Amino acid sequence: CCSLSPAMESSEVESDILRRVRALLRELDGHHPSCQSDRGMLRWTLHKQIEQNPSTSCVLVRILVKELERAERGDLRHHIIPLLHTLMYTWVQAPCIPDELCARVYDFCKRLLTLPKPFCTLGLDYASRLKVERTAPGTLYQRMVISEQSLRSAPYPFQERIFVFADPELLPEAICTALLADTEAARASQSPRGCMSCVVTHALQAALGDTCDIPGLRARLQALSPGDVEHWFQQVVAAVEGSEGGSERGQHTARLERIHQGLLGSSPAGNAPRERLQGTPLPKPNISFHLWTEDEQLWKELVLFVRPLSQSCEPDCLGQDLDPIEIQDILPDCACCEQSRFSVLSTDSGIERDLPAQEEPCAPCAPCAPCAPDTEHSRLHRKGGIKKKPSPLDSVAFLQAGSGGPGGKPPGKVPGRSGTPPEPAAPLQRLHTARVVLLGDDRILGRLAQAYHSLRKRETRRVFLTPRLNLQFYHIPVVPGQPQPAAAADRAGPEELCEVAGYLGRADPWYESNINTLCHMIPKLATMPPSPSRALVTDLFLTDVIAYYARMGTQPVCFQVHAVKVLFRDPAQEPAEDVFLTELLTQVQDSPSHRELSTTKRKTTLDGPGIDLTVTYRKVVLSGREKELALALRSTGLLMKAIPADGAADRGCLRVTLTETVRINNLAGRSFSAVANRFKARNIKVRSPEQRPFTVRLDKDSRRTYRDVIGLEVSPCLEPSYCLQKTRTMKCSPHETEDVGLVKYLPKSLLLPINTFAGVIQ
C-alpha cells in the first residue's frame, strides 16, 4: 500500500520515535520527566511530530505494535490501553497503513477479548473498527469528520458536538476569556468546504496509496465551487460507506479510482509522480464554550443541539415533544411561541369576548415557522382540559430508548390489542452525540449532578432527549492560583477540591498522565502574556487536548449521586431536597440571639463544645450485609464523603467522619477532647433533639449552604424513571414489596458517568 523511502526507514527517525514512546511508558510507570513542564505534553508532542511529518506514521504504528506485543508477553497491562489509544489516534490520521500492520493490530485486539474489562471492551471496539477500516480504508477518518463537523450526509447522518462548561464564579476571568478566545479561533479557522476537501483527499489517498496525486487533488478541489466540492464529497462518502456492506477491498479501490479520474481527468492514478506521503490534517471538532450562569442552561443547550433554532418552532419538532412553557424557556423572545401559552396559562372565563383583543397578525420571528393563515380559527381554538394519564407503554418506550444506544438491540414492536395488528412504529435513532466537558473542580461537578438529576426528572415526565441524544460527560480539573470570591469561603487545598479527578487518575493512569496534569497548566497558559509563541502553544495545545480526550475517552466511570432531605428549624418552612456528588459537611451554627448565646455558653461549659445529635444509619460491613445502628452523642461536626479513597470497593457508600466531643475528668479538672468516629453507611439520618441549628454545605460549595437546619436524611438518589414506574406498580399491587414487572429492568440508582480512557482498571 505504501512504500517508505530509505530515508524514512533510517535508524535515526525510528530511534527518535522509539525514545518518545519509551518516555511515555516511563511516565506511566511513575518515573516523571526531569522537566516538570513536559508532564502531560509527551503524547501531544509525539502526535504533533507525526502530523508535521505524516510519512513517519507507519514507523510509529510499527513501534507501537511491537511495544503492545512486548507488554502482552511481560504482563504489563497498564501499558496496553495507553499504547492502544496512541496507535488508534495515529491510525485515523495516517495517510496509508500497510496490510501487514493492519493484520497484526487486528489480531492483537482479538486477543484482548480473553482479558477482563476494560481490556476486552476496548479490544472489541477497536477490532470492529479495524475490520471496517481494512475493507474500506479511510472510513474512520471520514466518519469522525462528518459527525464532528455536522456535514450533511445521508449514508452517515450522525452529528457530534463538544460543549465546554465553566463556572465564571469559580474560575478567574482571564482563564474564561482565554478559553473562549481559543475555542472561537479554532472554530473560525475551519469551513465546511475545507472539511469536505479533507475527507475527499484522505479517502482517495488511503485507498490508492502513494499513487494518488495529492497536489493535483488539492489544486483541483481549491478551484471548484462549493457546490461541486460537496458533489464530490457525497460521491466519496457513498463509495466508502457502500464498501462496508461486504464488498471486497478491490471493489472499494476501483470505485475510488474512478472518482480520482473524474476529479483529475482521464489520466489514471498510477501516472502521478511518486512523492513522499502527504498527510491530510484532521480538522478540529466543533467546540463551543459556555459560561454556566443558569441552572437550566445545560438542558437548553442540549435541546437546541438536537433541534436547532431553524426548526425549534416547527409543529413537527419541539411542539409535539415539549410543553409550550418549556419551548418559551428555550426561546424567550419568540412571539409565535408566546401565543401558544394562552391555552396553557389561560386565566379568562372561557367566554369569547373575554379573550385578548386580536392584533395584527405577527410576522414570524426568524427561527419560527409561519403563523397559521386562518387567524380567527386559531384564535377560537382551545385545547381540552382533561389531563391524559400516561400509558404504561410510554415507560416501555422510555426503557427501550434508554437501552437503544450503539450496539444495543433495536426496540421490538409495541404489543397491541388482540385481533388488531400492531402498527410498526419506527424507533428513533440517536443521531446526536453531546460530549459535555466540565472545567473546574469538584464544585462544578456538584452543579453537574444537580443538572443531571433535573434533566432525568424532566425526561421522566416527558421523553425528548433520551431517544435522540447520546449524552457523555468529561472532566478536566482546573485549579486557579488565586481564589475567587465565591471560593473564598471554601478553605480547601487543590487535592481536596479535586477528589473526583484524583480518583479518576488512580483508576486510569492514562487519564492521570494526560488530563490531571492540566490542573495547574491551564491557568498558566491562559495568563501568559500575548506573544507569537504563546499563541502557538495555547491555541494548539488546549484545543488539541480537549479534542483528544473527547475522541478517545469512551469508557465511563459511574459515581453514585446521593439525595439529601434538609429539615429546618422553622416549622412553617418546607423541607428542602437536594443532591450531592462528593461530600456533605455539617457544622455548628452560631446562635444569633443573646438568650440562646448565653444558654450555649453554659451548655458548652458543662458538656463541651458542639451540639447533641442522634444519628441513625445503615452500616456497611465487609460481609456486604447492612446493620441498623443508632448513636446519641455530642458533636462539633459531621463529614460525609462519597468519593472512594482507593479502588472500586467503596463506590456507592458514604465514608462518614463524626467528630465526637468526649469529656475527660482528671486531677487538673474537667477537659474535653475531640474523637473522630469513622464508619461506612448507605443511609443516614441526623437529628438535633434540642432543636439547636447547624449548617449543611454540599459539594464544598459555599453557595450551596443551608442554615437553621435541625435534621437531615441522606440516601442514594434513585433514578426518576424507576421511582415513577415503582409508584405505578404499587398502585396496581399495593402489597408487593419486591420489584416486579418492568421495574426489575429499570436502573434503580442514579449514577453520574464521567468518561476516561480506560474506565476502572482492576
LINDA-V379844 format. One record per residue. RES is the residue in one small letter. NEAR is the number of other ideal C-beta (glycine too) atoms within 12 Angstrom. D_FIRST is the distance of its C-alpha to the first C-alpha in Angstrom with 2 decimals. Layout:
RES | NEAR | D_FIRST
RES | NEAR | D_FIRST
This chain:
c | 27 | 0.00
c | 38 | 3.78
s | 18 | 6.84
l | 30 | 9.94
s | 18 | 13.15
p | 12 | 16.01
a | 15 | 17.97
m | 27 | 15.70
e | 19 | 15.69
s | 16 | 19.42
s | 14 | 21.79
e | 15 | 23.48
v | 27 | 20.74
e | 23 | 19.97
s | 15 | 23.71
d | 23 | 24.40
i | 35 | 22.00
l | 24 | 23.37
r | 20 | 26.85
r | 33 | 26.32
v | 39 | 25.04
r | 25 | 28.02
a | 26 | 30.33
l | 40 | 29.28
l | 33 | 30.10
r | 21 | 33.39
e | 33 | 34.39
l | 38 | 33.82
d | 17 | 36.10
g | 13 | 38.79
h | 15 | 38.50
h | 20 | 38.44
p | 22 | 37.43
s | 11 | 40.32
c | 12 | 39.95
q | 14 | 40.72
s | 18 | 39.21
d | 22 | 35.72
r | 30 | 36.23
g | 38 | 34.01
m | 32 | 31.91
l | 32 | 29.67
r | 41 | 27.05
w | 34 | 27.37
t | 28 | 27.03
l | 40 | 23.90
h | 43 | 22.14
k | 27 | 23.65
q | 26 | 22.24
i | 39 | 18.65
e | 27 | 19.55
q | 17 | 20.93
n | 27 | 18.03
p | 37 | 14.82
s | 32 | 12.69
t | 38 | 14.47
s | 43 | 13.40
c | 40 | 11.01
v | 39 | 14.18
l | 41 | 16.39
v | 41 | 14.59
r | 33 | 14.72
i | 33 | 18.36
l | 43 | 19.28
v | 35 | 18.14
k | 26 | 20.31
e | 31 | 23.14
l | 39 | 23.04
e | 24 | 23.38
r | 21 | 26.11
a | 30 | 27.91
e | 26 | 27.86
r | 15 | 29.42
g | 14 | 31.90
d | 11 | 32.91
l | 20 | 32.15
r | 27 | 31.70
h | 30 | 32.48
h | 36 | 29.22
i | 40 | 27.00
i | 44 | 27.27
p | 40 | 26.92
l | 44 | 23.80
l | 44 | 22.34
h | 40 | 23.26
t | 40 | 21.82
l | 47 | 18.46
m | 40 | 18.39
y | 38 | 19.64
t | 41 | 16.88
w | 42 | 14.28
v | 41 | 15.88
q | 41 | 15.69
a | 44 | 12.31
p | 44 | 10.27
c | 40 | 6.89
i | 42 | 6.92
p | 27 | 5.37
d | 20 | 7.19
e | 17 | 9.76
l | 33 | 10.88
c | 34 | 11.16
a | 19 | 13.38
r | 25 | 15.42
v | 37 | 16.23
y | 31 | 17.09
d | 23 | 19.35
f | 36 | 20.98
c | 38 | 21.85
k | 21 | 23.41
r | 24 | 25.49
l | 32 | 26.87
l | 21 | 28.64
t | 14 | 31.24
l | 25 | 32.29
p | 17 | 34.87
k | 24 | 34.39
p | 35 | 32.66
f | 35 | 29.91
c | 24 | 29.74
t | 27 | 29.83
l | 40 | 26.86
g | 32 | 25.00
l | 24 | 25.62
d | 29 | 24.71
y | 39 | 21.34
a | 28 | 20.54
s | 23 | 21.32
r | 31 | 19.17
l | 36 | 16.10
k | 24 | 16.84
v | 30 | 16.77
e | 39 | 13.63
r | 34 | 11.70
t | 31 | 13.25
a | 39 | 13.04
p | 39 | 10.70
g | 47 | 13.08
t | 38 | 16.16
l | 38 | 17.57
y | 45 | 17.50
q | 46 | 19.01
r | 33 | 21.69
m | 36 | 22.65
v | 44 | 23.28
i | 40 | 25.10
s | 35 | 27.38
e | 35 | 28.11
q | 35 | 28.91
s | 28 | 30.73
l | 37 | 28.98
r | 19 | 30.44
s | 29 | 28.18
a | 15 | 29.63
p | 25 | 26.66
y | 33 | 26.48
p | 19 | 29.97
f | 29 | 29.92
q | 32 | 31.31
e | 35 | 31.59
r | 35 | 33.74
i | 43 | 34.68
f | 40 | 38.46
v | 47 | 39.68
f | 42 | 43.36
a | 42 | 45.73
d | 38 | 49.50
p | 29 | 51.22
e | 28 | 54.23
l | 41 | 52.26
l | 41 | 49.95
p | 30 | 51.25
e | 21 | 51.01
a | 24 | 48.93
i | 39 | 46.11
c | 33 | 46.21
t | 20 | 46.31
a | 36 | 43.39
l | 41 | 41.18
l | 28 | 42.19
a | 23 | 41.42
d | 36 | 37.96
t | 36 | 36.93
e | 21 | 38.45
a | 21 | 36.68
a | 31 | 33.27
r | 27 | 34.05
a | 15 | 35.37
s | 18 | 32.33
q | 28 | 30.20
s | 17 | 30.72
p | 25 | 29.52
r | 25 | 28.26
g | 26 | 26.16
c | 38 | 24.70
m | 36 | 23.88
s | 37 | 22.16
c | 40 | 20.01
v | 47 | 19.03
v | 47 | 18.20
t | 46 | 16.16
h | 46 | 14.11
a | 46 | 13.56
l | 50 | 12.42
q | 45 | 9.99
a | 48 | 8.59
a | 43 | 8.29
l | 39 | 7.52
g | 34 | 5.40
d | 31 | 7.50
t | 30 | 9.22
c | 43 | 11.10
d | 32 | 14.59
i | 38 | 15.35
p | 19 | 18.80
g | 27 | 19.82
l | 37 | 18.95
r | 26 | 20.97
a | 15 | 23.79
r | 26 | 23.95
l | 35 | 24.09
q | 19 | 26.66
a | 15 | 28.81
l | 23 | 28.88
s | 13 | 31.68
p | 19 | 31.23
g | 13 | 31.85
d | 21 | 29.13
v | 31 | 26.59
e | 25 | 27.64
h | 21 | 27.33
w | 33 | 23.66
f | 41 | 23.12
q | 27 | 24.81
q | 28 | 22.76
v | 48 | 19.45
v | 38 | 21.10
a | 25 | 22.45
a | 37 | 19.18
v | 42 | 17.37
e | 30 | 20.53
g | 23 | 21.16
s | 33 | 17.97
e | 30 | 19.47
g | 16 | 22.33
g | 13 | 20.73
s | 20 | 18.67
e | 15 | 15.61
r | 25 | 11.95
g | 14 | 12.29
q | 21 | 15.36
h | 35 | 13.92
t | 33 | 11.29
a | 20 | 14.31
r | 29 | 16.55
l | 43 | 14.64
e | 31 | 14.17
r | 23 | 17.95
i | 33 | 18.56
h | 40 | 16.64
q | 26 | 18.90
g | 25 | 21.88
l | 37 | 21.54
l | 32 | 21.09
g | 15 | 23.02
s | 11 | 22.55
s | 17 | 20.05
p | 18 | 16.66
a | 32 | 13.51
g | 17 | 12.59
n | 18 | 15.94
a | 26 | 15.21
p | 15 | 15.78
r | 20 | 12.90
e | 21 | 13.79
r | 24 | 13.01
l | 35 | 11.13
q | 31 | 14.03
g | 31 | 14.65
t | 36 | 16.79
p | 29 | 19.89
l | 37 | 20.92
p | 37 | 24.41
k | 34 | 27.28
p | 35 | 28.82
n | 37 | 32.17
i | 40 | 34.69
s | 29 | 38.42
f | 34 | 41.06
h | 32 | 44.40
l | 26 | 47.68
w | 35 | 49.14
t | 17 | 52.69
e | 20 | 53.54
d | 21 | 53.65
e | 23 | 52.02
q | 28 | 49.43
l | 37 | 46.49
w | 35 | 47.44
k | 33 | 47.96
e | 33 | 44.56
l | 37 | 42.85
v | 35 | 44.88
l | 31 | 44.08
f | 34 | 40.36
v | 34 | 40.58
r | 33 | 43.03
p | 22 | 42.76
l | 26 | 45.94
s | 16 | 45.33
q | 23 | 45.75
s | 36 | 48.09
c | 34 | 51.34
e | 23 | 50.22
p | 20 | 52.20
d | 12 | 49.23
c | 27 | 47.50
l | 39 | 49.40
g | 26 | 52.80
q | 15 | 52.26
d | 28 | 50.80
l | 32 | 52.73
d | 23 | 56.40
p | 28 | 57.68
i | 22 | 58.70
e | 29 | 55.16
i | 37 | 53.86
q | 27 | 56.53
d | 26 | 55.39
i | 35 | 51.92
l | 35 | 53.25
p | 19 | 56.67
d | 17 | 57.22
c | 29 | 56.53
a | 23 | 59.81
c | 31 | 58.65
c | 36 | 57.76
e | 26 | 61.11
q | 30 | 62.97
s | 32 | 61.44
r | 24 | 63.13
f | 25 | 66.62
s | 23 | 66.33
v | 21 | 65.14
l | 15 | 67.34
s | 18 | 70.32
t | 12 | 73.71
d | 14 | 75.87
s | 9 | 78.41
g | 14 | 76.39
i | 10 | 78.75
e | 15 | 77.37
r | 11 | 79.65
d | 12 | 78.44
l | 22 | 74.86
p | 15 | 73.79
a | 9 | 74.70
q | 17 | 71.98
e | 13 | 70.71
e | 9 | 68.83
p | 18 | 65.47
c | 19 | 62.94
a | 12 | 60.00
p | 22 | 56.88
c | 22 | 55.06
a | 17 | 51.56
p | 26 | 49.70
c | 30 | 52.19
a | 23 | 52.48
p | 17 | 55.55
c | 26 | 58.81
a | 20 | 60.50
p | 10 | 62.65
d | 11 | 65.55
t | 17 | 66.76
e | 13 | 69.99
h | 12 | 68.24
s | 21 | 65.83
r | 20 | 68.81
l | 17 | 70.73
h | 17 | 67.80
r | 18 | 67.98
k | 17 | 65.89
g | 9 | 67.62
g | 10 | 69.01
i | 6 | 68.21
k | 7 | 65.57
k | 10 | 63.12
k | 10 | 62.64
p | 20 | 59.02
s | 13 | 58.06
p | 22 | 56.69
l | 23 | 53.78
d | 26 | 52.73
s | 32 | 52.13
v | 28 | 50.07
a | 28 | 47.88
f | 36 | 47.73
l | 32 | 46.68
q | 30 | 44.01
a | 30 | 42.72
g | 34 | 42.65
s | 24 | 40.54
g | 26 | 38.29
g | 25 | 35.43
p | 18 | 31.80
g | 14 | 31.74
g | 17 | 35.44
k | 11 | 37.15
p | 19 | 38.20
p | 24 | 41.91
g | 17 | 44.14
k | 17 | 46.85
v | 22 | 49.95
p | 15 | 52.90
g | 13 | 55.56
r | 10 | 59.16
s | 7 | 60.19
g | 6 | 60.45
t | 8 | 58.17
p | 11 | 54.46
p | 14 | 52.42
e | 11 | 50.56
p | 12 | 46.79
a | 19 | 46.05
a | 11 | 42.53
p | 21 | 41.51
l | 25 | 40.38
q | 22 | 36.79
r | 31 | 35.93
l | 26 | 33.85
h | 33 | 34.79
t | 35 | 33.98
a | 36 | 36.23
r | 40 | 35.30
v | 45 | 38.60
v | 45 | 38.50
l | 44 | 41.93
l | 51 | 42.68
g | 45 | 45.75
d | 43 | 47.53
d | 45 | 49.09
r | 45 | 51.44
i | 47 | 48.83
l | 48 | 47.51
g | 44 | 51.10
r | 42 | 51.06
l | 44 | 47.80
a | 42 | 49.51
q | 37 | 52.37
a | 35 | 50.16
y | 37 | 48.09
h | 35 | 51.32
s | 29 | 52.70
l | 37 | 49.56
r | 35 | 49.72
k | 27 | 53.41
r | 30 | 52.77
e | 35 | 50.07
t | 33 | 52.52
r | 22 | 55.11
r | 27 | 52.79
v | 33 | 49.17
f | 31 | 46.91
l | 37 | 44.01
t | 35 | 43.33
p | 32 | 41.82
r | 31 | 39.90
l | 38 | 38.64
n | 36 | 36.54
l | 38 | 38.31
q | 35 | 36.91
f | 40 | 38.67
y | 44 | 37.54
h | 51 | 39.76
i | 47 | 39.44
p | 42 | 42.63
v | 45 | 44.35
v | 37 | 47.69
p | 34 | 49.43
g | 20 | 51.48
q | 16 | 54.63
p | 22 | 55.98
q | 31 | 56.34
p | 17 | 59.71
a | 25 | 58.57
a | 31 | 57.38
a | 14 | 60.49
a | 21 | 62.22
d | 31 | 59.26
r | 14 | 59.99
a | 26 | 56.82
g | 17 | 54.40
p | 23 | 50.62
e | 20 | 50.08
e | 24 | 52.60
l | 34 | 51.20
c | 37 | 47.62
e | 35 | 48.28
v | 47 | 45.58
a | 40 | 42.90
g | 30 | 44.26
y | 36 | 43.99
l | 45 | 40.42
g | 34 | 39.55
r | 26 | 41.20
a | 35 | 39.45
d | 40 | 35.95
p | 33 | 35.22
w | 41 | 32.14
y | 44 | 34.52
e | 32 | 36.99
s | 42 | 34.52
n | 44 | 33.02
i | 42 | 35.82
n | 38 | 39.16
t | 34 | 38.78
l | 39 | 39.03
c | 34 | 42.62
h | 26 | 44.18
m | 32 | 41.27
i | 39 | 41.27
p | 30 | 44.97
k | 28 | 44.50
l | 31 | 41.58
a | 34 | 43.45
t | 24 | 46.62
m | 23 | 45.17
p | 14 | 46.87
p | 16 | 45.01
s | 10 | 42.96
p | 11 | 39.59
s | 14 | 38.28
r | 21 | 39.65
a | 20 | 37.89
l | 17 | 34.55
v | 28 | 34.95
t | 34 | 36.49
d | 30 | 34.66
l | 29 | 31.28
f | 35 | 32.26
l | 43 | 34.51
t | 37 | 32.49
d | 38 | 29.23
v | 43 | 30.98
i | 44 | 32.49
a | 36 | 29.17
y | 42 | 27.44
y | 45 | 30.46
a | 37 | 30.63
r | 36 | 26.95
m | 39 | 26.63
g | 38 | 30.31
t | 34 | 30.52
q | 33 | 32.95
p | 29 | 36.62
v | 37 | 39.62
c | 28 | 42.73
f | 43 | 46.07
q | 35 | 49.38
v | 41 | 51.32
h | 44 | 55.07
a | 36 | 57.86
v | 42 | 61.12
k | 27 | 64.45
v | 35 | 66.78
l | 27 | 70.56
f | 25 | 72.72
r | 26 | 76.23
d | 15 | 77.49
p | 11 | 78.15
a | 8 | 77.69
q | 16 | 74.11
e | 11 | 71.52
p | 22 | 69.13
a | 24 | 65.73
e | 23 | 62.50
d | 32 | 59.32
v | 40 | 56.17
f | 46 | 54.66
l | 48 | 51.48
t | 44 | 52.15
e | 37 | 55.90
l | 45 | 59.46
l | 37 | 62.23
t | 41 | 65.97
q | 27 | 68.62
v | 31 | 72.37
q | 29 | 73.42
d | 17 | 76.24
s | 24 | 79.41
p | 13 | 80.31
s | 11 | 84.04
h | 10 | 86.74
r | 11 | 88.10
e | 21 | 84.79
l | 16 | 84.15
s | 13 | 87.46
t | 19 | 86.81
t | 27 | 83.40
k | 16 | 84.90
r | 13 | 87.56
k | 22 | 85.02
t | 24 | 82.80
t | 15 | 85.79
l | 16 | 86.61
d | 25 | 83.27
g | 28 | 80.80
p | 26 | 78.08
g | 33 | 75.94
i | 41 | 76.79
d | 30 | 77.47
l | 37 | 74.61
t | 25 | 74.13
v | 36 | 70.63
t | 23 | 69.58
y | 33 | 66.13
r | 26 | 64.09
k | 28 | 63.03
v | 27 | 59.75
v | 15 | 60.23
l | 12 | 57.94
s | 8 | 58.70
g | 13 | 57.28
r | 11 | 60.71
e | 19 | 62.31
k | 19 | 65.91
e | 17 | 68.10
l | 23 | 69.83
a | 18 | 72.18
l | 25 | 73.29
a | 19 | 76.09
l | 28 | 75.93
r | 34 | 76.31
s | 36 | 73.07
t | 33 | 71.93
g | 30 | 68.47
l | 44 | 65.68
l | 32 | 61.92
m | 39 | 59.40
k | 35 | 55.76
a | 45 | 53.10
i | 43 | 50.04
p | 28 | 49.73
a | 19 | 50.39
d | 16 | 47.73
g | 14 | 45.56
a | 25 | 45.54
a | 16 | 48.87
d | 23 | 50.96
r | 30 | 48.96
g | 28 | 51.26
c | 35 | 54.54
l | 38 | 56.58
r | 33 | 57.52
v | 39 | 61.07
t | 26 | 63.07
l | 34 | 66.74
t | 30 | 68.91
e | 31 | 72.37
t | 29 | 75.56
v | 22 | 77.66
r | 22 | 81.30
i | 15 | 82.54
n | 12 | 86.28
n | 10 | 87.40
l | 7 | 90.42
a | 7 | 89.23
g | 10 | 89.13
r | 16 | 86.56
s | 15 | 82.95
f | 23 | 79.66
s | 19 | 76.17
a | 22 | 72.79
v | 20 | 71.00
a | 19 | 67.44
n | 28 | 67.05
r | 19 | 63.45
f | 28 | 62.31
k | 31 | 59.51
a | 39 | 60.28
r | 33 | 58.78
n | 32 | 61.79
i | 42 | 64.44
k | 29 | 67.57
v | 40 | 69.56
r | 30 | 73.08
s | 33 | 75.73
p | 16 | 79.09
e | 24 | 81.03
q | 23 | 79.05
r | 33 | 78.04
p | 31 | 75.02
f | 38 | 71.75
t | 30 | 68.50
v | 41 | 65.08
r | 36 | 61.88
l | 41 | 58.48
d | 45 | 55.06
k | 39 | 56.55
d | 38 | 57.09
s | 28 | 60.60
r | 25 | 60.27
r | 35 | 60.20
t | 27 | 63.55
y | 34 | 66.30
r | 24 | 69.89
d | 27 | 73.12
v | 39 | 71.35
i | 32 | 73.45
g | 33 | 70.94
l | 41 | 67.34
e | 28 | 65.33
v | 40 | 61.71
s | 32 | 59.50
p | 32 | 55.84
c | 37 | 55.00
l | 30 | 54.54
e | 33 | 51.93
p | 34 | 53.85
s | 37 | 52.58
y | 31 | 53.91
c | 27 | 57.26
l | 29 | 57.62
q | 33 | 56.89
k | 29 | 59.09
t | 20 | 61.94
r | 28 | 61.60
t | 25 | 61.61
m | 19 | 64.69
k | 14 | 66.54
c | 16 | 66.01
s | 16 | 66.55
p | 11 | 68.63
h | 10 | 69.37
e | 16 | 65.79
t | 11 | 64.71
e | 12 | 61.23
d | 20 | 58.20
v | 18 | 58.15
g | 20 | 56.28
l | 25 | 53.53
v | 29 | 54.40
k | 16 | 52.93
y | 20 | 49.43
l | 31 | 49.60
p | 27 | 48.61
k | 22 | 51.90
s | 28 | 51.16
l | 36 | 49.66
l | 28 | 46.66
l | 42 | 44.88
p | 30 | 41.13
i | 43 | 39.47
n | 35 | 35.73
t | 44 | 34.21
f | 45 | 30.86
a | 41 | 32.05
g | 30 | 35.45
v | 33 | 37.98
i | 33 | 36.72
q | 17 | 39.45
